[in-house]
Amino acid sequence: MFALFSVLLISYLIGSIPSSVWVGKALNGVDVRDHGSGNAGATNTFRVLGWKSGSIVVVLDFIKGFSTTFWIALYAFQIGEGPISPPGWEVDAFLPIACGLFAMIGHMFPLYAGFRGGKGALTACGMLYGIEPVSISIALGVFLVTMFASHYVSLASILGTFMYPVSLIVLKLGFGWNIDGSIVIFGAIAASAIIYRHRANIRRLIDGTENRVKSFKPSGGRLKDQAVVEVDV
C-alpha cells in the first residue's frame, strides 16, 4: 500500500508542475494567469505569449500525463509490495490510469502555483495515450475536425473529451476489444472532470458569446501587440 501511496503522490507532484506559469516567467517575465482568460493552460499561453511559449507548454503538459501513466506506473510495478489496487481491480489497468488521474488533479490544482491551474485537457491526453492510444486518437480526431470546422477550441475540447469514454465503450462492446472495465470507468471520470472545468465555456457557447479562433496562423502573442487567437481550452 505504501508503494501505491508513493506513486500517486509522485504523480500529483509531477502534474503540479505549472508549465505555463514557469515558462511564462522564464521566457517572458510574466504570469499568464494575470493576462487573457487567467487560465494556466496552453491556450492562454498561446494567446498571451505566442506560439513559441505555447508550443513548449503543450509538450510539457502532454509529458506530465504520459510520464506518470507510463514510467511512474512501471516503477510501481517493479517496487510494489502488497496490494497496490483496490479489491477486484486489475492492477495493470488500475495503476496507470490512477497515476494519470493524480497528474491531472495536480495540473488542475498545482501545489507549486497556489492551486490555480489549468483545465487538464493536454495532461489527460498524455495520460490516455499511455493507456490506450486508439481511443484517444479517435477523440483527438474529433477535436481537430471540430476545431477547424467551428473555430471553437473549447467546443472541440468538450466534444473530443466526451468521445474518449464513448470510444472505449464502442471498442469494448462493439468490436470485442479486451479493454478492462476500470479503464472505461476512470476514463469517464477523467472526461467528466475536464468537461466540468469547461462549464464557463459551455455557458458562453450557449449564450453565443464564446470567443472563436480568428486565424490559425502562428501568433506572437498579445503582449507583443500582434494577432491573437481568442480561444480558451
C-alpha positions, 0 to 999 in steps of 0.5 A, a space after each residue: 500500500 505504501 508503494 501505491 501511496 508513493 506513486 500517486 503522490 509522485 504523480 500529483 507532484 509531477 502534474 503540479 508542475 505549472 508549465 505555463 506559469 514557469 515558462 511564462 516567467 522564464 521566457 517572458 517575465 510574466 504570469 499568464 494567469 494575470 493576462 487573457 482568460 487567467 487560465 494556466 493552460 496552453 491556450 492562454 499561453 498561446 494567446 498571451 505569449 505566442 506560439 513559441 511559449 505555447 508550443 513548449 507548454 503543450 509538450 510539457 503538459 502532454 509529458 506530465 500525463 504520459 510520464 506518470 501513466 507510463 514510467 511512474 506506473 512501471 516503477 510501481 510495478 517493479 517496487 510494489 509490495 502488497 496490494 497496490 489496487 483496490 479489491 477486484 481491480 486489475 492492477 495493470 489497468 488500475 495503476 496507470 490510469 490512477 497515476 494519470 488521474 493524480 497528474 491531472 488533479 495536480 495540473 488542475 490544482 498545482 501545489 507549486 502555483 497556489 492551486 490555480 491551474 489549468 483545465 487538464 485537457 493536454 495532461 489527460 491526453 498524455 495520460 490516455 495515450 499511455 493507456 490506450 492510444 486508439 481511443 484517444 486518437 479517435 477523440 483527438 480526431 474529433 477535436 481537430 475536425 471540430 476545431 477547424 470546422 467551428 473555430 471553437 477550441 473549447 467546443 472541440 475540447 468538450 466534444 473530443 473529451 466526451 468521445 474518449 469514454 464513448 470510444 472505449 465503450 464502442 471498442 469494448 462492446 462493439 468490436 470485442 476489444 479486451 479493454 478492462 472495465 476500470 479503464 472505461 470507468 476512470 476514463 469517464 471520470 477523467 472526461 467528466 472532470 475536464 468537461 466540468 472545468 469547461 462549464 464557463 465555456 459551455 455557458 458562453 457557447 450557449 449564450 453565443 458569446 464564446 470567443 472563436 479562433 480568428 486565424 490559425 496562423 502562428 501568433 506572437 502573442 498579445 503582449 507583443 501587440 500582434 494577432 491573437 487567437 481568442 480561444 480558451 481550452 
